[in-house]
Amino acid sequence: MSVDASPNDRFKQFRPPSPASNGNGNGNGALSAASPAPARAAHRLRLNPTDHHEPDSYEDLQSQLDFSPMLFSSLERYLPPPLLALSRDAKVDYMRDILLRYSPEGERTRVLRHREYRQKILANYKPLHRELYTLHAASFFVPSFLRALKENTEESFRSIITEPSPGIYVFEMLQSRTCEMLLDEVENFERWVHDTNFRIMRPNTMNRYGVVLDDFGLETMLARMMDDFVRPIARVFYPEVGGSTLDSHHGFVVEYGMDRDVELGFHVDDSEVTLNVCLGEQFSGGELFFRGVRCDKHVNSETQQEESFDYAHTPGRAVLHRGRHRHGARATTSGHRANLILWCRSSVFRELKKYQTDFSSWCGECLRTKRVRHQSSLASTKLELMRRERRAA
């Protein structure tokens, strides 16, 4: 199965490799001013990323791109094989054309402003723990988690994971030292914000406290966490919501306590898959409560008894769930609680979802409605057969 690169035309323009570029642009961190005339070919984006393909880095082109360099690196893995051998310039042109077709002008303006905002932070903020910014797996994750990821099978994942409620997976993930460093880094960033009187964007509209980790340099680390350590698990347990095609993220830390946010209302996440890891510290309360997975149409429907589940946080332990799994957080009654949240998104799944009407493979209410219709149909058929038998008699 494939997805058209263009909503109106499956034929895309791309440039053949330029001998002068050696496959990496013009070699000086800038886009070439001139390239051979574009050719037209029937190419579509792949539904699944190309295995073992190492995409180019576009970080040095950040000031010239309309979108995040990480988005280009992620999208490159979905290019059709003939395009992977092209120069970086040609791939940029091809991918930019796709992104511009799908991204409204207002969204592009927002992205540009956010980029300027991040650049101001990165130019002035000095990290406390630089080792956090390059993910060293052996010192980052607990050994059991790494062993399961190395084997990369459903059996190895299930050996470390519990499923206390359908679709909710719990496992030990981060070492205590990693949790401590993340908390220190967040505290250091917040201190810098206070000292410089810098106005920052909060993680989302529901949290008044907390910080967006991507905004002060941790975007690359979190992208690798999603690509190498979340997507392999999501591919096994969430294939129906794009678990194998996760290609972008939003990473942040939220804080709860008497002098912070106390609780979090009932909601769904802007993600296909959400990773939630408790970082600490000492606290009481703050349990997550889950109330069933829902599509947009049924997001406010009633909760069935079997869909109710409460989860108590433990530092270093992760809970993985669908973004559309309705949930909230009860009040943190004492102490201070901080959690790392990674919203993982799939642009492929979101595009395909536009053309679907049946979400019974993951929406609890769609499935219940489908079953009711099926039972009603069976009952009607049975009744009609009985009537025919009586008439025949």
Summary of the structure (lengths in Angstrom):
residues: 393
radius of gyration: 24.0
end to end distance: 53.0
largest distance: 91.3
contacts: 1184
relative contact order: 0.11
helix: 42%
strand: 22%
